[in-house]
Amino acid sequence: MSLVVDRLTKRFGAVLALDGLSFEVPRGQVFGFLGANGAGKTTTMRIALGVLRPDEGSISWDGVRSDDLPRTTWGYLPEERGLYPRMTILDQLVYFAGLYGVPRDVAAREVRDWLARFRVPEFADRRAEELSKGNQQKVQFLAAILHDPDVLLMDEPFTGLDPVNVALLREAFLELRDRGKTIVFSTHQMETAEAMCESVAIVDRGRVVVGGPLRDVKRSTGRRSVVLGIDGDHRFEWLAAVPGARVVRPGMDRSLLELDADVEPGAILAAALGRGLTVTHFEIADASLEQVFIDHVGRPADEDMRLAPALASSAATTDSSAA
Amino acid sequence: MSRRDPVLPNAAIVARQEYGSRVRSRLFHLSTVLLATLAVLVAFVPFFVRVVEGRAVTTIGVVSRDDALAGRSIGILESVLNNAAGGSDKSFVVLREPDEPTAIAMVEAGSLDGLLVANRLPSGQLAFAFHAGEGLGEDRLQQVAVGMFGVAVLDYSANNPLSGFQLPSIDLLRASSPGGGSQPISGAEYAGRRIVGIVFVVLIFITLVIYGMWVAAGVVAEKASRVMELMISAASPRQLVIGKVAGIGAAGVTQMLGILIPAIIAIVIEDPLANAVLGPGPSVALSLAGLSPALVVAFLTWFILGFVLYGLIYAAAGSLVSRAEDLQMLALPLSLIAIVGYLQAVLALTGGTAGFIRFASYMPFWSPFVMLTRLAVGRVEPWEVALSLGLLLAAIGLTFVVAVRVYSAGVLLYGQRPGIRAIARAALRPE
């Protein structure tokens, strides 16, 4: 029993949103659907839900095409968050559950139960407009699961959440997975995907560029990583002398280093010891998912969320070098 | 979208939600109370007029070439009308007018409330013609007729006691009739029917435009708050559109009843109240004589079908914008269609071009206004009713298909202003 996305193609005017996208998610897995904004993640989910029609290809669950599946198969947390601002949380969740055929009393009981587990039982009688964005997001998560769907489609579920709420939501995800639910979530936060997913697909311009079990994907570039701690040094300036090695996630205590495929991890250790440094931690690991993403796609997944280079200073540099 | 979800139960769940959220809102309560108060005040206007004016004098002119006949007519009419009105003051003054055409013009202009033309035919028979001004009630006309009969009896006993009594000929004429000139009127029909026609047309216009905007605003609010994303995954566009139009339509009917019922009660109790407070007097209440059960059924039929047709268009239009501010731009072009229908209905009430009004009464977007008016004030053949209803139903079917397609595409658009081509493409796209 699995979710199969098969050669999905979708065009919006001149834009090719999906270009033969294919992947498969076994039942009961947490699957990371990774890509930058505009990669085709939301379009794929909307096709599964029946909101959009594919130009070609299909999505099926347990061998049944999405067109023939009941709506209750899917639980959807949209990227565009929204609730009825003036309606109480209990009323709107009961309303949404009702559209999926859940009786009012059952839905109300489930809502109160879940709110208690999220440690916010008092939200039931509050209006949505009285809640913070993060708490509204938790409410929307409940709207997606109250009808006990087989497959959860979560579009950027962790975006905008504080660490406490991220932990709560992760816990809920894992509980649902343990109940046999299949969870597909899209994200451009590679660390979250790395922490939760059994398998992933990296998508770019509507195509899967690499996919499969997390470990296989992380090893797909041949790169390796080293987690290194040096007593009294967190700048690692000496690393410039080791070609093909760089710090990708600096830390005061330990830092993550990425190595090109032809660089042996032992060379890093030898270089540190050779300079008389005291090594407090040395661990050989696979490449980070973020690095794998950059290697396959050519840019970071959240590139559009990062600062652009400062044009004025770069222009000044160019001028001075020209002089 | 190829998944075919059954319309029920989700459309009913959406309708119940839409209905409940509207009728529970403070704005709904406030506007209903305000409009109901206004309607009751309007219904009581004749009562207030009577209170303010007290015993206003109604002037009736008499024209006759025969001095004796004129004198008798004045005496009898003053006595009959003032006795019927009760009280000691004179409410009705009857005066002799020298010239018939001038006096008729005075009735038309409103400076005379009525004019009796009394003549003796060569055969000796008396011929009366009574020109009634618009302000003269039906009950007064009956008293005038009785008075004219009395004049004939008095005239017979004074002039011609040896030959047989001849009944006078009596014509009752209304100053401003639908045809423009004075024509014999039939009972209380016309005035009452016209009032009912006006009320119905105004009600339908308000319903379609205001409650139609509620539908569009509801769709826009769901898009603006982004809750639409949850809705379209939980229910099909077909279920959402039907539920929204039905729920908001029902809320509109509730408000309409909340306004109409107090107004009708006010009309019914107005005369007894006026008589109790101000003493016996002529009827002041608006006539409900034109409000036949068949007309009420016709009103409900065209109201429901008209609202469905307009509601579908408003739902589709609402899906094309993302912010409440943008909705204002759609409001005028959308209401223009209804305004054209409304104007034609007003024309029909005042006797406009018959051919075009007949055509408009078959056209789906206008028939809820125009056919209803025709049914209220004129004669309509059964085949015309069938044609008008058939075309309206066909238009609803076609509009429904197009509206659901536009809605399906529109609700996914955020921040983009869809062009005509995009809308047309969505409308033609198979579901």
Interface residues (C-beta under 8 A of the other chain):
Chain A: R46 L49 G50 V51 L52 R53 S66 D67 D68 L69 R71 W74 Y76 P78 E79 E80 R81 G82 L83 Y84 P85 M87 Y95 F96 G98 L99 Y100 G101 Q140 A143
Chain B: M1 S2 R3 D5 P9 N10 I13 V14 Q17 S21 E222 S225 R226 V227 M228 E229 L230 M231 I232 S233 A234 A235 S236 S408 L412 Y414
